[in-house]
């Protein structure tokens, strides 16, 4: 039935297949991020002032870098951190200490 409706309304199948493959991976990464951030959804939020600084640097000629751990470290972007409530989080702090009691 789904295939018939997709053909009937000219809905492309590639995005559906990609979504079925990547969907569970994205959900797993989302859950990990929320666990590390102790349920603090602001881990996905960029402060408007931070965005303004990044945009200004780009207008000044700096290249945007979305992964400072990748093949190039130069540029402007947002650092990938493991923080919650303004405090650095580690695997020991997030996973081991709660188990230790």
C-alpha positions in Angstrom: 0.0 0.0 0.0 2.8 2.4 0.9 4.6 1.7 -2.4 1.4 2.3 -4.4 0.8 5.7 -2.7 4.4 6.7 -3.2 4.2 6.0 -6.9 0.7 7.6 -7.2 1.8 10.9 -5.6 5.3 10.8 -7.2 7.1 10.6 -3.9 10.8 9.7 -4.2 11.9 6.5 -2.6 15.6 7.4 -2.0 14.9 9.7 1.0 12.7 7.1 2.6 15.4 4.4 2.2 18.1 6.8 3.6 15.8 7.8 6.4 15.2 4.1 7.3 18.9 3.5 7.4 20.1 6.7 9.1 17.1 7.2 11.4 18.1 4.7 14.1 21.7 6.0 14.0 20.5 9.6 14.5 18.2 8.5 17.3 21.1 6.7 19.1 23.3 9.7 18.8 20.5 12.0 20.1 20.0 9.8 23.1 23.7 9.7 23.8 23.9 13.5 23.6 20.9 13.8 26.0 22.5 11.3 28.4 25.8 13.2 28.5 24.0 16.5 29.0 21.8 15.0 31.8 18.6 15.7 29.8 19.5 19.4 29.1 18.1 20.1 25.7 20.1 23.3 25.4 23.1 21.2 24.3 21.5 21.5 20.8 21.0 25.3 21.1 23.4 27.9 19.8 23.3 31.3 21.5 22.4 34.1 19.0 25.6 36.0 20.0 27.7 33.0 19.2 26.1 32.8 15.8 26.8 36.5 15.2 30.5 36.0 16.0 30.8 33.1 13.7 29.0 34.9 10.9 31.2 38.0 11.4 34.3 35.9 11.2 33.0 34.3 8.0 32.4 37.7 6.5 35.9 38.7 7.4 37.2 35.8 5.3 37.6 32.9 7.7 36.3 29.5 6.5 33.7 27.7 8.5 34.9 24.6 10.1 32.2 22.2 11.4 34.7 19.6 12.8 37.9 20.8 14.5 38.8 17.2 15.0 38.8 16.5 11.3 41.5 16.9 8.7 41.8 20.7 9.1 41.7 22.6 12.3 41.8 26.2 10.9 38.7 28.3 10.6 35.8 29.4 12.6 33.0 27.4 14.1 31.5 25.8 17.2 33.7 23.6 19.4 32.5 20.1 20.2 32.3 19.9 23.9 30.8 17.6 26.5 29.4 20.0 29.0 26.2 20.2 31.0 25.0 23.1 33.1 28.3 24.9 32.2 30.4 22.1 33.6 32.7 19.7 31.8 31.5 16.2 31.7 33.6 13.1 31.4 32.8 9.4 31.0 33.7 8.8 34.6 31.5 11.6 35.9 28.5 10.7 33.7 28.6 6.9 33.7 30.8 5.6 36.5 30.1 7.8 39.4 26.3 7.2 39.3 26.9 3.5 39.4 29.3 3.8 42.3 26.6 5.5 44.3 
